[in-house]
Amino acid sequence: MGRSYAAVVHLGLDPSVVFHADGYQDGARTMPDQFAEGNYLAVPMLQWIGLTLDERNAREEDTAPYPRMLRWLRGT
């Protein structure tokens, strides 16, 4: 879900492309609003595996925070 949102932002698409009414076991209806309000539920895990940074860590690294991705795929 976190990478999906980052992808639509990166591509300049409307989040409803991914978070349509029938997606995520009908849980997608509120997801665009949650993301728009900055409630990025997946960021701690994405940061832990090295894909993105939260606001604080991005400031320390002088880079953009989530939804900007440092990389899209987890390394080995």
mmCIF file of the N, C-alpha and C atoms, coordinates in Angstrom:
data_MODEL
# 
_entry.id   MODEL 
# 
loop_
_atom_site.group_PDB 
_atom_site.id 
_atom_site.type_symbol 
_atom_site.label_atom_id 
_atom_site.label_alt_id 
_atom_site.label_comp_id 
_atom_site.label_asym_id 
_atom_site.label_entity_id 
_atom_site.label_seq_id 
_atom_site.pdbx_PDB_ins_code 
_atom_site.Cartn_x 
_atom_site.Cartn_y 
_atom_site.Cartn_z 
_atom_site.occupancy 
_atom_site.B_iso_or_equiv 
_atom_site.pdbx_formal_charge 
_atom_site.auth_seq_id 
_atom_site.auth_comp_id 
_atom_site.auth_asym_id 
_atom_site.auth_atom_id 
_atom_site.pdbx_PDB_model_num 
ATOM 1   N N  . MET A 1 1  ? 0.815   -1.180 0.000   1.00 0.00 ? 1  MET A N  1 
ATOM 2   C CA . MET A 1 1  ? 0.000   0.000  0.000   1.00 0.00 ? 1  MET A CA 1 
ATOM 3   C C  . MET A 1 1  ? 0.868   1.257  0.000   1.00 0.00 ? 1  MET A C  1 
ATOM 4   N N  . GLY A 1 2  ? 1.954   1.263  0.785   1.00 0.00 ? 2  GLY A N  1 
ATOM 5   C CA . GLY A 1 2  ? 2.818   2.434  0.837   1.00 0.00 ? 2  GLY A CA 1 
ATOM 6   C C  . GLY A 1 2  ? 3.547   2.695  -0.467  1.00 0.00 ? 2  GLY A C  1 
ATOM 7   N N  . ARG A 1 3  ? 4.055   1.628  -1.089  1.00 0.00 ? 3  ARG A N  1 
ATOM 8   C CA . ARG A 1 3  ? 4.727   1.804  -2.371  1.00 0.00 ? 3  ARG A CA 1 
ATOM 9   C C  . ARG A 1 3  ? 3.720   2.146  -3.460  1.00 0.00 ? 3  ARG A C  1 
ATOM 10  N N  . SER A 1 4  ? 2.509   1.628  -3.355  1.00 0.00 ? 4  SER A N  1 
ATOM 11  C CA . SER A 1 4  ? 1.475   1.940  -4.346  1.00 0.00 ? 4  SER A CA 1 
ATOM 12  C C  . SER A 1 4  ? 1.172   3.430  -4.338  1.00 0.00 ? 4  SER A C  1 
ATOM 13  N N  . TYR A 1 5  ? 1.016   3.997  -3.154  1.00 0.00 ? 5  TYR A N  1 
ATOM 14  C CA . TYR A 1 5  ? 0.741   5.428  -3.066  1.00 0.00 ? 5  TYR A CA 1 
ATOM 15  C C  . TYR A 1 5  ? 1.932   6.227  -3.594  1.00 0.00 ? 5  TYR A C  1 
ATOM 16  N N  . ALA A 1 6  ? 3.144   5.855  -3.197  1.00 0.00 ? 6  ALA A N  1 
ATOM 17  C CA . ALA A 1 6  ? 4.332   6.554  -3.684  1.00 0.00 ? 6  ALA A CA 1 
ATOM 18  C C  . ALA A 1 6  ? 4.424   6.482  -5.205  1.00 0.00 ? 6  ALA A C  1 
ATOM 19  N N  . ALA A 1 7  ? 4.037   5.354  -5.772  1.00 0.00 ? 7  ALA A N  1 
ATOM 20  C CA . ALA A 1 7  ? 4.089   5.193  -7.232  1.00 0.00 ? 7  ALA A CA 1 
ATOM 21  C C  . ALA A 1 7  ? 3.109   6.128  -7.934  1.00 0.00 ? 7  ALA A C  1 
ATOM 22  N N  . VAL A 1 8  ? 1.876   6.238  -7.424  1.00 0.00 ? 8  VAL A N  1 
ATOM 23  C CA . VAL A 1 8  ? 0.918   7.127  -8.097  1.00 0.00 ? 8  VAL A CA 1 
ATOM 24  C C  . VAL A 1 8  ? 1.350   8.577  -7.963  1.00 0.00 ? 8  VAL A C  1 
ATOM 25  N N  . VAL A 1 9  ? 1.940   8.945  -6.829  1.00 0.00 ? 9  VAL A N  1 
ATOM 26  C CA . VAL A 1 9  ? 2.454   10.309 -6.672  1.00 0.00 ? 9  VAL A CA 1 
ATOM 27  C C  . VAL A 1 9  ? 3.603   10.532 -7.651  1.00 0.00 ? 9  VAL A C  1 
ATOM 28  N N  . HIS A 1 10 ? 4.520   9.594  -7.716  1.00 0.00 ? 10 HIS A N  1 
ATOM 29  C CA . HIS A 1 10 ? 5.673   9.694  -8.615  1.00 0.00 ? 10 HIS A CA 1 
ATOM 30  C C  . HIS A 1 10 ? 5.234   9.833  -10.072 1.00 0.00 ? 10 HIS A C  1 
ATOM 31  N N  . LEU A 1 11 ? 4.203   9.092  -10.455 1.00 0.00 ? 11 LEU A N  1 
ATOM 32  C CA . LEU A 1 11 ? 3.719   9.108  -11.837 1.00 0.00 ? 11 LEU A CA 1 
ATOM 33  C C  . LEU A 1 11 ? 2.721   10.224 -12.117 1.00 0.00 ? 11 LEU A C  1 
ATOM 34  N N  . GLY A 1 12 ? 2.312   10.937 -11.066 1.00 0.00 ? 12 GLY A N  1 
ATOM 35  C CA . GLY A 1 12 ? 1.351   12.021 -11.242 1.00 0.00 ? 12 GLY A CA 1 
ATOM 36  C C  . GLY A 1 12 ? -0.059  11.550 -11.526 1.00 0.00 ? 12 GLY A C  1 
ATOM 37  N N  . LEU A 1 13 ? -0.407  10.362 -11.026 1.00 0.00 ? 13 LEU A N  1 
ATOM 38  C CA . LEU A 1 13 ? -1.742  9.811  -11.233 1.00 0.00 ? 13 LEU A CA 1 
ATOM 39  C C  . LEU A 1 13 ? -2.640  10.109 -10.045 1.00 0.00 ? 13 LEU A C  1 
ATOM 40  N N  . ASP A 1 14 ? -3.926  10.019 -10.271 1.00 0.00 ? 14 ASP A N  1 
ATOM 41  C CA . ASP A 1 14 ? -4.903  10.150 -9.196  1.00 0.00 ? 14 ASP A CA 1 
ATOM 42  C C  . ASP A 1 14 ? -4.831  8.894  -8.329  1.00 0.00 ? 14 ASP A C  1 
ATOM 43  N N  . PRO A 1 15 ? -4.762  9.032  -7.003  1.00 0.00 ? 15 PRO A N  1 
ATOM 44  C CA . PRO A 1 15 ? -4.700  7.857  -6.134  1.00 0.00 ? 15 PRO A CA 1 
ATOM 45  C C  . PRO A 1 15 ? -5.850  6.868  -6.321  1.00 0.00 ? 15 PRO A C  1 
ATOM 46  N N  . SER A 1 16 ? -6.968  7.330  -6.860  1.00 0.00 ? 16 SER A N  1 
ATOM 47  C CA . SER A 1 16 ? -8.102  6.413  -7.069  1.00 0.00 ? 16 SER A CA 1 
ATOM 48  C C  . SER A 1 16 ? -7.788  5.345  -8.110  1.00 0.00 ? 16 SER A C  1 
ATOM 49  N N  . VAL A 1 17 ? -6.714  5.537  -8.881  1.00 0.00 ? 17 VAL A N  1 
ATOM 50  C CA . VAL A 1 17 ? -6.292  4.513  -9.828  1.00 0.00 ? 17 VAL A CA 1 
ATOM 51  C C  . VAL A 1 17 ? -5.930  3.236  -9.078  1.00 0.00 ? 17 VAL A C  1 
ATOM 52  N N  . VAL A 1 18 ? -5.260  3.392  -7.961  1.00 0.00 ? 18 VAL A N  1 
ATOM 53  C CA . VAL A 1 18 ? -4.844  2.243  -7.157  1.00 0.00 ? 18 VAL A CA 1 
ATOM 54  C C  . VAL A 1 18 ? -5.844  1.951  -6.049  1.00 0.00 ? 18 VAL A C  1 
ATOM 55  N N  . PHE A 1 19 ? -6.305  2.993  -5.389  1.00 0.00 ? 19 PHE A N  1 
ATOM 56  C CA . PHE A 1 19 ? -7.209  2.821  -4.254  1.00 0.00 ? 19 PHE A CA 1 
ATOM 57  C C  . PHE A 1 19 ? -8.658  2.976  -4.695  1.00 0.00 ? 19 PHE A C  1 
ATOM 58  N N  . HIS A 1 20 ? -9.093  2.076  -5.543  1.00 0.00 ? 20 HIS A N  1 
ATOM 59  C CA . HIS A 1 20 ? -10.472 2.100  -6.045  1.00 0.00 ? 20 HIS A CA 1 
ATOM 60  C C  . HIS A 1 20 ? -11.402 1.436  -5.027  1.00 0.00 ? 20 HIS A C  1 
ATOM 61  N N  . ALA A 1 21 ? -12.685 1.598  -5.220  1.00 0.00 ? 21 ALA A N  1 
ATOM 62  C CA . ALA A 1 21 ? -13.679 1.164  -4.241  1.00 0.00 ? 21 ALA A CA 1 
ATOM 63  C C  . ALA A 1 21 ? -13.605 -0.319 -3.896  1.00 0.00 ? 21 ALA A C  1 
ATOM 64  N N  . ASP A 1 22 ? -13.166 -1.155 -4.822  1.00 0.00 ? 22 ASP A N  1 
ATOM 65  C CA . ASP A 1 22 ? -13.129 -2.594 -4.563  1.00 0.00 ? 22 ASP A CA 1 
ATOM 66  C C  . ASP A 1 22 ? -11.759 -3.098 -4.114  1.00 0.00 ? 22 ASP A C  1 
ATOM 67  N N  . GLY A 1 23 ? -10.812 -2.209 -3.926  1.00 0.00 ? 23 GLY A N  1 
ATOM 68  C CA . GLY A 1 23 ? -9.455  -2.627 -3.599  1.00 0.00 ? 23 GLY A CA 1 
ATOM 69  C C  . GLY A 1 23 ? -9.214  -2.793 -2.114  1.00 0.00 ? 23 GLY A C  1 
ATOM 70  N N  . TYR A 1 24 ? -8.138  -3.488 -1.794  1.00 0.00 ? 24 TYR A N  1 
ATOM 71  C CA . TYR A 1 24 ? -7.685  -3.678 -0.420  1.00 0.00 ? 24 TYR A CA 1 
ATOM 72  C C  . TYR A 1 24 ? -8.812  -4.165 0.493   1.00 0.00 ? 24 TYR A C  1 
ATOM 73  N N  . GLN A 1 25 ? -9.497  -5.184 0.034   1.00 0.00 ? 25 GLN A N  1 
ATOM 74  C CA . GLN A 1 25 ? -10.598 -5.800 0.791   1.00 0.00 ? 25 GLN A CA 1 
ATOM 75  C C  . GLN A 1 25 ? -11.591 -4.742 1.267   1.00 0.00 ? 25 GLN A C  1 
ATOM 76  N N  . ASP A 1 26 ? -11.976 -3.882 0.343   1.00 0.00 ? 26 ASP A N  1 
ATOM 77  C CA . ASP A 1 26 ? -12.912 -2.788 0.588   1.00 0.00 ? 26 ASP A CA 1 
ATOM 78  C C  . ASP A 1 26 ? -12.389 -1.744 1.574   1.00 0.00 ? 26 ASP A C  1 
ATOM 79  N N  . GLY A 1 27 ? -11.118 -1.793 1.915   1.00 0.00 ? 27 GLY A N  1 
ATOM 80  C CA . GLY A 1 27 ? -10.544 -0.810 2.819   1.00 0.00 ? 27 GLY A CA 1 
ATOM 81  C C  . GLY A 1 27 ? -9.990  0.400  2.104   1.00 0.00 ? 27 GLY A C  1 
ATOM 82  N N  . ALA A 1 28 ? -10.020 0.392  0.793   1.00 0.00 ? 28 ALA A N  1 
ATOM 83  C CA . ALA A 1 28 ? -9.394  1.462  0.011   1.00 0.00 ? 28 ALA A CA 1 
ATOM 84  C C  . ALA A 1 28 ? -10.191 2.755  0.013   1.00 0.00 ? 28 ALA A C  1 
ATOM 85  N N  . ARG A 1 29 ? -11.398 2.723  0.435   1.00 0.00 ? 29 ARG A N  1 
ATOM 86  C CA . ARG A 1 29 ? -12.236 3.934  0.371   1.00 0.00 ? 29 ARG A CA 1 
ATOM 87  C C  . ARG A 1 29 ? -11.658 5.085  1.194   1.00 0.00 ? 29 ARG A C  1 
ATOM 88  N N  . THR A 1 30 ? -11.059 4.772  2.323   1.00 0.00 ? 30 THR A N  1 
ATOM 89  C CA . THR A 1 30 ? -10.523 5.838  3.178   1.00 0.00 ? 30 THR A CA 1 
ATOM 90  C C  . THR A 1 30 ? -9.034  6.080  2.965   1.00 0.00 ? 30 THR A C  1 
ATOM 91  N N  . MET A 1 31 ? -8.355  5.199  2.257   1.00 0.00 ? 31 MET A N  1 
ATOM 92  C CA . MET A 1 31 ? -6.903  5.329  2.105   1.00 0.00 ? 31 MET A CA 1 
ATOM 93  C C  . MET A 1 31 ? -6.455  6.621  1.437   1.00 0.00 ? 31 MET A C  1 
ATOM 94  N N  . PRO A 1 32 ? -7.070  7.060  0.331   1.00 0.00 ? 32 PRO A N  1 
ATOM 95  C CA . PRO A 1 32 ? -6.606  8.333  -0.255  1.00 0.00 ? 32 PRO A CA 1 
ATOM 96  C C  . PRO A 1 32 ? -6.686  9.497  0.727   1.00 0.00 ? 32 PRO A C  1 
ATOM 97  N N  . ASP A 1 33 ? -7.736  9.533  1.523   1.00 0.00 ? 33 ASP A N  1 
ATOM 98  C CA . ASP A 1 33 ? -7.866  10.600 2.517   1.00 0.00 ? 33 ASP A CA 1 
ATOM 99  C C  . ASP A 1 33 ? -6.774  10.492 3.578   1.00 0.00 ? 33 ASP A C  1 
ATOM 100 N N  . GLN A 1 34 ? -6.497  9.275  4.033   1.00 0.00 ? 34 GLN A N  1 
ATOM 101 C CA . GLN A 1 34 ? -5.445  9.075  5.033   1.00 0.00 ? 34 GLN A CA 1 
ATOM 102 C C  . GLN A 1 34 ? -4.093  9.550  4.509   1.00 0.00 ? 34 GLN A C  1 
ATOM 103 N N  . PHE A 1 35 ? -3.759  9.153  3.283   1.00 0.00 ? 35 PHE A N  1 
ATOM 104 C CA . PHE A 1 35 ? -2.492  9.568  2.702   1.00 0.00 ? 35 PHE A CA 1 
ATOM 105 C C  . PHE A 1 35 ? -2.460  11.083 2.480   1.00 0.00 ? 35 PHE A C  1 
ATOM 106 N N  . ALA A 1 36 ? -3.556  11.664 2.007   1.00 0.00 ? 36 ALA A N  1 
ATOM 107 C CA . ALA A 1 36 ? -3.615  13.105 1.759   1.00 0.00 ? 36 ALA A CA 1 
ATOM 108 C C  . ALA A 1 36 ? -3.399  13.898 3.043   1.00 0.00 ? 36 ALA A C  1 
ATOM 109 N N  . GLU A 1 37 ? -3.822  13.331 4.172   1.00 0.00 ? 37 GLU A N  1 
ATOM 110 C CA . GLU A 1 37 ? -3.647  13.989 5.469   1.00 0.00 ? 37 GLU A CA 1 
ATOM 111 C C  . GLU A 1 37 ? -2.280  13.714 6.087   1.00 0.00 ? 37 GLU A C  1 
ATOM 112 N N  . GLY A 1 38 ? -1.446  12.952 5.381   1.00 0.00 ? 38 GLY A N  1 
ATOM 113 C CA . GLY A 1 38 ? -0.106  12.664 5.887   1.00 0.00 ? 38 GLY A CA 1 
ATOM 114 C C  . GLY A 1 38 ? -0.034  11.488 6.830   1.00 0.00 ? 38 GLY A C  1 
ATOM 115 N N  . ASN A 1 39 ? -1.085  10.691 6.893   1.00 0.00 ? 39 ASN A N  1 
ATOM 116 C CA . ASN A 1 39 ? -1.089  9.490  7.727   1.00 0.00 ? 39 ASN A CA 1 
ATOM 117 C C  . ASN A 1 39 ? -0.510  8.333  6.924   1.00 0.00 ? 39 ASN A C  1 
ATOM 118 N N  . TYR A 1 40 ? 0.795   8.275  6.895   1.00 0.00 ? 40 TYR A N  1 
ATOM 119 C CA . TYR A 1 40 ? 1.508   7.293  6.088   1.00 0.00 ? 40 TYR A CA 1 
ATOM 120 C C  . TYR A 1 40 ? 1.792   6.055  6.931   1.00 0.00 ? 40 TYR A C  1 
ATOM 121 N N  . LEU A 1 41 ? 0.844   5.164  6.998   1.00 0.00 ? 41 LEU A N  1 
ATOM 122 C CA . LEU A 1 41 ? 0.929   4.003  7.873   1.00 0.00 ? 41 LEU A CA 1 
ATOM 123 C C  . LEU A 1 41 ? 2.115   3.097  7.567   1.00 0.00 ? 41 LEU A C  1 
ATOM 124 N N  . ALA A 1 42 ? 2.516   3.001  6.345   1.00 0.00 ? 42 ALA A N  1 
ATOM 125 C CA . ALA A 1 42 ? 3.556   2.049  5.949   1.00 0.00 ? 42 ALA A CA 1 
ATOM 126 C C  . ALA A 1 42 ? 4.972   2.601  6.060   1.00 0.00 ? 42 ALA A C  1 
ATOM 127 N N  . VAL A 1 43 ? 5.121   3.876  6.332   1.00 0.00 ? 43 VAL A N  1 
ATOM 128 C CA . VAL A 1 43 ? 6.454   4.485  6.300   1.00 0.00 ? 43 VAL A CA 1 
ATOM 129 C C  . VAL A 1 43 ? 7.433   3.849  7.288   1.00 0.00 ? 43 VAL A C  1 
ATOM 130 N N  . PRO A 1 44 ? 7.071   3.537  8.512   1.00 0.00 ? 44 PRO A N  1 
ATOM 131 C CA . PRO A 1 44 ? 8.065   2.921  9.402   1.00 0.00 ? 44 PRO A CA 1 
ATOM 132 C C  . PRO A 1 44 ? 8.669   1.636  8.817   1.00 0.00 ? 44 PRO A C  1 
ATOM 133 N N  . MET A 1 45 ? 7.852   0.788  8.251   1.00 0.00 ? 45 MET A N  1 
ATOM 134 C CA . MET A 1 45 ? 8.368   -0.455 7.666   1.00 0.00 ? 45 MET A CA 1 
ATOM 135 C C  . MET A 1 45 ? 9.197   -0.153 6.413   1.00 0.00 ? 45 MET A C  1 
ATOM 136 N N  . LEU A 1 46 ? 8.709   0.731  5.552   1.00 0.00 ? 46 LEU A N  1 
ATOM 137 C CA . LEU A 1 46 ? 9.454   1.076  4.342   1.00 0.00 ? 46 LEU A CA 1 
ATOM 138 C C  . LEU A 1 46 ? 10.801  1.703  4.683   1.00 0.00 ? 46 LEU A C  1 
ATOM 139 N N  . GLN A 1 47 ? 10.828  2.496  5.726   1.00 0.00 ? 47 GLN A N  1 
ATOM 140 C CA . GLN A 1 47 ? 12.081  3.102  6.160   1.00 0.00 ? 47 GLN A CA 1 
ATOM 141 C C  . GLN A 1 47 ? 13.003  2.034  6.745   1.00 0.00 ? 47 GLN A C  1 
ATOM 142 N N  . TRP A 1 48 ? 12.474  1.145  7.537   1.00 0.00 ? 48 TRP A N  1 
ATOM 143 C CA . TRP A 1 48 ? 13.271  0.094  8.167   1.00 0.00 ? 48 TRP A CA 1 
ATOM 144 C C  . TRP A 1 48 ? 13.974  -0.780 7.121   1.00 0.00 ? 48 TRP A C  1 
ATOM 145 N N  . ILE A 1 49 ? 13.307  -1.023 5.984   1.00 0.00 ? 49 ILE A N  1 
ATOM 146 C CA . ILE A 1 49 ? 13.932  -1.849 4.952   1.00 0.00 ? 49 ILE A CA 1 
ATOM 147 C C  . ILE A 1 49 ? 14.705  -1.016 3.924   1.00 0.00 ? 49 ILE A C  1 
ATOM 148 N N  . GLY A 1 50 ? 14.831  0.296  4.180   1.00 0.00 ? 50 GLY A N  1 
ATOM 149 C CA . GLY A 1 50 ? 15.709  1.141  3.386   1.00 0.00 ? 50 GLY A CA 1 
ATOM 150 C C  . GLY A 1 50 ? 15.132  1.698  2.097   1.00 0.00 ? 50 GLY A C  1 
ATOM 151 N N  . LEU A 1 51 ? 13.801  1.774  2.005   1.00 0.00 ? 51 LEU A N  1 
ATOM 152 C CA . LEU A 1 51 ? 13.197  2.249  0.764   1.00 0.00 ? 51 LEU A CA 1 
ATOM 153 C C  . LEU A 1 51 ? 12.868  3.733  0.762   1.00 0.00 ? 51 LEU A C  1 
ATOM 154 N N  . THR A 1 52 ? 12.679  4.327  1.929   1.00 0.00 ? 52 THR A N  1 
ATOM 155 C CA . THR A 1 52 ? 12.288  5.733  2.013   1.00 0.00 ? 52 THR A CA 1 
ATOM 156 C C  . THR A 1 52 ? 12.715  6.284  3.365   1.00 0.00 ? 52 THR A C  1 
ATOM 157 N N  . LEU A 1 53 ? 12.456  7.558  3.589   1.00 0.00 ? 53 LEU A N  1 
ATOM 158 C CA . LEU A 1 53 ? 12.752  8.192  4.873   1.00 0.00 ? 53 LEU A CA 1 
ATOM 159 C C  . LEU A 1 53 ? 11.550  8.990  5.352   1.00 0.00 ? 53 LEU A C  1 
ATOM 160 N N  . ASP A 1 54 ? 11.360  9.001  6.666   1.00 0.00 ? 54 ASP A N  1 
ATOM 161 C CA . ASP A 1 54 ? 10.316  9.857  7.225   1.00 0.00 ? 54 ASP A CA 1 
ATOM 162 C C  . ASP A 1 54 ? 10.820  11.299 7.254   1.00 0.00 ? 54 ASP A C  1 
ATOM 163 N N  . GLU A 1 55 ? 9.980   12.207 7.701   1.00 0.00 ? 55 GLU A N  1 
ATOM 164 C CA . GLU A 1 55 ? 10.320  13.644 7.693   1.00 0.00 ? 55 GLU A CA 1 
ATOM 165 C C  . GLU A 1 55 ? 11.619  13.935 8.443   1.00 0.00 ? 55 GLU A C  1 
ATOM 166 N N  . ARG A 1 56 ? 11.734  13.433 9.659   1.00 0.00 ? 56 ARG A N  1 
ATOM 167 C CA . ARG A 1 56 ? 12.905  13.729 10.494  1.00 0.00 ? 56 ARG A CA 1 
ATOM 168 C C  . ARG A 1 56 ? 14.189  13.204 9.859   1.00 0.00 ? 56 ARG A C  1 
ATOM 169 N N  . ASN A 1 57 ? 14.175  11.950 9.453   1.00 0.00 ? 57 ASN A N  1 
ATOM 170 C CA . ASN A 1 57 ? 15.378  11.363 8.866   1.00 0.00 ? 57 ASN A CA 1 
ATOM 171 C C  . ASN A 1 57 ? 15.709  11.967 7.509   1.00 0.00 ? 57 ASN A C  1 
ATOM 172 N N  . ALA A 1 58 ? 14.710  12.352 6.757   1.00 0.00 ? 58 ALA A N  1 
ATOM 173 C CA . ALA A 1 58 ? 14.957  13.002 5.467   1.00 0.00 ? 58 ALA A CA 1 
ATOM 174 C C  . ALA A 1 58 ? 15.638  14.349 5.670   1.00 0.00 ? 58 ALA A C  1 
ATOM 175 N N  . ARG A 1 59 ? 15.207  15.098 6.690   1.00 0.00 ? 59 ARG A N  1 
ATOM 176 C CA . ARG A 1 59 ? 15.865  16.374 7.012   1.00 0.00 ? 59 ARG A CA 1 
ATOM 177 C C  . ARG A 1 59 ? 17.337  16.141 7.354   1.00 0.00 ? 59 ARG A C  1 
ATOM 178 N N  . GLU A 1 60 ? 17.595  15.117 8.164   1.00 0.00 ? 60 GLU A N  1 
ATOM 179 C CA . GLU A 1 60 ? 18.977  14.809 8.551   1.00 0.00 ? 60 GLU A CA 1 
ATOM 180 C C  . GLU A 1 60 ? 19.831  14.416 7.350   1.00 0.00 ? 60 GLU A C  1 
ATOM 181 N N  . GLU A 1 61 ? 19.222  13.763 6.375   1.00 0.00 ? 61 GLU A N  1 
ATOM 182 C CA . GLU A 1 61 ? 19.941  13.318 5.175   1.00 0.00 ? 61 GLU A CA 1 
ATOM 183 C C  . GLU A 1 61 ? 19.866  14.340 4.036   1.00 0.00 ? 61 GLU A C  1 
ATOM 184 N N  . ASP A 1 62 ? 19.191  15.471 4.288   1.00 0.00 ? 62 ASP A N  1 
ATOM 185 C CA . ASP A 1 62 ? 19.012  16.527 3.294   1.00 0.00 ? 62 ASP A CA 1 
ATOM 186 C C  . ASP A 1 62 ? 18.418  15.977 1.987   1.00 0.00 ? 62 ASP A C  1 
ATOM 187 N N  . THR A 1 63 ? 17.319  15.258 2.130   1.00 0.00 ? 63 THR A N  1 
ATOM 188 C CA . THR A 1 63 ? 16.618  14.698 0.974   1.00 0.00 ? 63 THR A CA 1 
ATOM 189 C C  . THR A 1 63 ? 15.113  14.790 1.207   1.00 0.00 ? 63 THR A C  1 
ATOM 190 N N  . ALA A 1 64 ? 14.357  14.455 0.218   1.00 0.00 ? 64 ALA A N  1 
ATOM 191 C CA . ALA A 1 64 ? 12.899  14.516 0.331   1.00 0.00 ? 64 ALA A CA 1 
ATOM 192 C C  . ALA A 1 64 ? 12.371  13.292 1.086   1.00 0.00 ? 64 ALA A C  1 
ATOM 193 N N  . PRO A 1 65 ? 11.350  13.495 1.907   1.00 0.00 ? 65 PRO A N  1 
ATOM 194 C CA . PRO A 1 65 ? 10.758  12.381 2.650   1.00 0.00 ? 65 PRO A CA 1 
ATOM 195 C C  . PRO A 1 65 ? 9.726   11.624 1.803   1.00 0.00 ? 65 PRO A C  1 
ATOM 196 N N  . TYR A 1 66 ? 9.213   10.547 2.377   1.00 0.00 ? 66 TYR A N  1 
ATOM 197 C CA . TYR A 1 66 ? 8.099   9.827  1.762   1.00 0.00 ? 66 TYR A CA 1 
ATOM 198 C C  . TYR A 1 66 ? 7.002   10.833 1.422   1.00 0.00 ? 66 TYR A C  1 
ATOM 199 N N  . PRO A 1 67 ? 6.419   10.745 0.247   1.00 0.00 ? 67 PRO A N  1 
ATOM 200 C CA . PRO A 1 67 ? 6.321   9.611  -0.661  1.00 0.00 ? 67 PRO A CA 1 
ATOM 201 C C  . PRO A 1 67 ? 7.465   9.461  -1.661  1.00 0.00 ? 67 PRO A C  1 
ATOM 202 N N  . ARG A 1 68 ? 8.510   10.281 -1.546  1.00 0.00 ? 68 ARG A N  1 
ATOM 203 C CA . ARG A 1 68 ? 9.669   10.036 -2.408  1.00 0.00 ? 68 ARG A CA 1 
ATOM 204 C C  . ARG A 1 68 ? 10.352  8.766  -1.932  1.00 0.00 ? 68 ARG A C  1 
ATOM 205 N N  . MET A 1 69 ? 10.660  7.912  -2.864  1.00 0.00 ? 69 MET A N  1 
ATOM 206 C CA . MET A 1 69 ? 11.313  6.642  -2.546  1.00 0.00 ? 69 MET A CA 1 
ATOM 207 C C  . MET A 1 69 ? 12.803  6.749  -2.854  1.00 0.00 ? 69 MET A C  1 
ATOM 208 N N  . LEU A 1 70 ? 13.615  6.212  -1.974  1.00 0.00 ? 70 LEU A N  1 
ATOM 209 C CA . LEU A 1 70 ? 15.051  6.121  -2.225  1.00 0.00 ? 70 LEU A CA 1 
ATOM 210 C C  . LEU A 1 70 ? 15.324  5.020  -3.243  1.00 0.00 ? 70 LEU A C  1 
ATOM 211 N N  . ARG A 1 71 ? 14.569  3.956  -3.128  1.00 0.00 ? 71 ARG A N  1 
ATOM 212 C CA . ARG A 1 71 ? 14.569  2.861  -4.105  1.00 0.00 ? 71 ARG A CA 1 
ATOM 213 C C  . ARG A 1 71 ? 13.222  2.173  -3.992  1.00 0.00 ? 71 ARG A C  1 
ATOM 214 N N  . TRP A 1 72 ? 12.874  1.443  -5.038  1.00 0.00 ? 72 TRP A N  1 
ATOM 215 C CA . TRP A 1 72 ? 11.548  0.826  -5.111  1.00 0.00 ? 72 TRP A CA 1 
ATOM 216 C C  . TRP A 1 72 ? 11.535  -0.621 -4.661  1.00 0.00 ? 72 TRP A C  1 
ATOM 217 N N  . LEU A 1 73 ? 12.660  -1.293 -4.767  1.00 0.00 ? 73 LEU A N  1 
ATOM 218 C CA . LEU A 1 73 ? 12.723  -2.711 -4.428  1.00 0.00 ? 73 LEU A CA 1 
ATOM 219 C C  . LEU A 1 73 ? 13.694  -2.938 -3.282  1.00 0.00 ? 73 LEU A C  1 
ATOM 220 N N  . ARG A 1 74 ? 13.347  -3.854 -2.425  1.00 0.00 ? 74 ARG A N  1 
ATOM 221 C CA . ARG A 1 74 ? 14.196  -4.200 -1.300  1.00 0.00 ? 74 ARG A CA 1 
ATOM 222 C C  . ARG A 1 74 ? 15.392  -5.009 -1.792  1.00 0.00 ? 74 ARG A C  1 
ATOM 223 N N  . GLY A 1 75 ? 16.566  -4.669 -1.308  1.00 0.00 ? 75 GLY A N  1 
ATOM 224 C CA . GLY A 1 75 ? 17.765  -5.413 -1.665  1.00 0.00 ? 75 GLY A CA 1 
ATOM 225 C C  . GLY A 1 75 ? 17.882  -6.699 -0.882  1.00 0.00 ? 75 GLY A C  1 
ATOM 226 N N  . THR A 1 76 ? 18.905  -7.457 -1.194  1.00 0.00 ? 76 THR A N  1 
ATOM 227 C CA . THR A 1 76 ? 19.102  -8.731 -0.484  1.00 0.00 ? 76 THR A CA 1 
ATOM 228 C C  . THR A 1 76 ? 19.991  -8.565 0.714   1.00 0.00 ? 76 THR A C  1 
# 
